[in-house]
Each structure stands twice: as C-alpha cells, then as structure tokens.
C-alpha cells in the first residue's frame, strides 16, 4: 500500500456521499445511474452504523482500511448490486466491446470494488491537496 493511504483524515458525511455520487456517475455507462438517490440514501444510513460522527457531522477515516469498509457497505445495497451486473447479462460481449471501443451501455456495469477504491483515492487526493496548501 502506498504511504499516502497510511493516514487518518477528517471527513464529513457530505464528503462520503459526494464522493460516492461522483464515482457512480463517472463509472456509469449511462448519464445518471439508476437509483442513484436510493443508493446514496442507503449508503448514508450505513455510514451512521459504521462511523461515529461528531455533532458537526465529522469523523476520522483511516484510509488504510477505507476501501474495504466502503466495499462492504456498497455490497449490502441491493440497488448497487444491480448496477454491478450488465443490464442484459452479456458479460462476454463487454470484453470484446472494450477492445473495439463499441460499448453498448446495457453490456457495461459499475464495479463495486472500483467505486470503493476511487472513493478512498478521492479522500487521499483531498488530503494531499490540503498538505500542499499548508506548506
């Protein structure tokens, strides 16, 4: 693991849900993933069970463990698992389409672990930026 992930950062609930929304949209084959609002609401509720938030809505996030935590939360969300499967179930076609660049959105899917990793990278990148401003 890279050293940039061996730290604890301060995070708000909006930081979590905002990063999730960003990466779901970026990784979706559609302009807006189906059930985006439901996924964010369920993710928000799971955050409450997973982290202790201060009265101001902040918590400490250990980046060395965060990908596994996010992945575990996302896998519990039924609507997220639906996005993790191609609409038409045609996984074989996806590999060929990615090589040719001709991807039918119904053949594509959102990888849950990739979303979890990207959320962690989002927090690490923001922490890197904060450190640059301090120096």
C-alpha positions in Angstrom: 0.0 0.0 0.0 1.3 3.4 -0.9 2.2 5.7 2.0 -0.4 8.2 1.1 -3.0 5.8 2.3 -1.3 5.3 5.7 -3.1 8.1 7.4 -6.2 9.2 9.1 -8.2 12.1 7.6 -11.2 14.1 8.8 -14.3 13.5 6.8 -17.9 14.8 6.8 -21.0 12.8 5.8 -21.2 15.0 2.7 -17.6 14.1 1.8 -18.6 10.4 1.8 -21.9 10.8 -0.1 -20.4 13.4 -2.5 -17.5 11.1 -3.4 -19.9 8.2 -3.9 -22.2 10.2 -6.2 -19.2 11.5 -8.2 -17.7 8.0 -8.8 -21.1 6.3 -9.5 -21.7 8.9 -12.2 -18.2 8.7 -13.6 -18.2 5.0 -13.8 -21.7 4.5 -15.1 -22.3 3.7 -18.7 -25.3 6.0 -18.5 -25.5 9.7 -17.8 -27.1 9.1 -14.5 -27.0 5.6 -12.9 -30.4 4.1 -12.0 -31.4 4.5 -8.3 -28.6 7.0 -7.6 -30.7 8.7 -4.9 -31.6 5.4 -3.3 -28.0 4.2 -3.2 -26.8 7.5 -1.7 -29.5 7.4 1.0 -28.8 3.8 1.9 -25.0 4.5 1.9 -25.6 7.5 4.2 -27.6 5.2 6.7 -24.9 2.6 6.6 -22.3 5.3 7.4 -24.2 6.1 10.6 -23.8 2.5 11.6 -20.2 2.3 10.7 -18.6 5.6 11.9 -19.1 7.8 14.9 -19.8 11.3 13.7 -19.3 14.4 15.9 -22.2 16.8 16.5 -20.8 18.8 13.5 -21.0 15.7 11.3 -17.3 14.8 11.0 -15.5 11.5 11.7 -11.9 10.2 11.4 -11.3 8.0 8.4 -8.4 5.5 8.3 -7.5 5.4 4.6 -5.6 2.2 5.1 -8.9 0.4 5.9 -11.4 2.6 4.0 -11.6 0.7 0.7 -12.7 -2.5 2.5 -15.2 -0.6 4.6 -16.7 1.2 1.5 -16.8 -2.1 -0.4 -18.6 -3.8 2.5 -21.2 -1.1 2.7 -21.8 -0.9 -1.0 -22.2 -4.7 -1.3 -25.1 -4.5 1.2 -27.1 -2.2 -1.0 -29.4 -4.1 -3.4 -29.5 -1.3 -5.9 -25.7 -1.1 -6.0 -25.5 -4.9 -6.8 -28.0 -4.3 -9.7 -25.6 -1.8 -11.1 -22.8 -4.3 -10.7 -24.4 -6.5 -13.3 -24.8 -5.7 -17.0 -28.5 -5.0 -17.8 -28.7 -7.7 -20.4 -26.3 -10.1 -18.5 -23.9 -10.2 -21.5 -20.5 -10.2 -19.8 -18.7 -11.9 -22.7 -19.6 -9.1 -25.1 -18.2 -6.5 -22.7 -14.6 -7.7 -23.1 -14.8 -7.6 -26.9 -16.6 -4.2 -26.9 -13.9 -2.6 -24.6 -11.2 -3.6 -27.1 -13.1 -2.2 -30.1 -14.5 0.9 -28.2 -18.0 0.0 -29.3 -19.7 -0.4 -25.9 -23.4 -0.8 -25.5 -24.4 0.7 -22.1 -26.5 -2.4 -21.4 -23.4 -4.6 -21.7 -21.5 -2.5 -19.2 -21.7 -2.3 -15.4 -20.3 -0.5 -12.3 -17.6 -2.4 -10.4 -18.3 -2.1 -6.7 -14.7 -2.5 -5.6 -13.5 0.1 -8.2 -16.0 2.6 -6.7 -14.8 1.8 -3.2 -11.2 2.3 -4.3 -12.0 5.6 -6.1 -13.7 7.0 -3.0 -10.6 6.2 -1.0 -8.4 7.8 -3.6 -10.7 10.9 -3.5 -10.0 11.3 0.2 -6.3 10.8 -0.2 -6.1 13.3 -3.1 -8.0 15.9 -1.0 -5.7 15.3 1.9 -2.6 15.6 -0.4 -4.1 18.9 -1.6 -4.6 20.2 1.9 -1.0 19.4 2.8 0.3 21.3 -0.3 -1.6 24.4 0.8 -0.1 24.2 4.3 3.5 24.1 3.0 
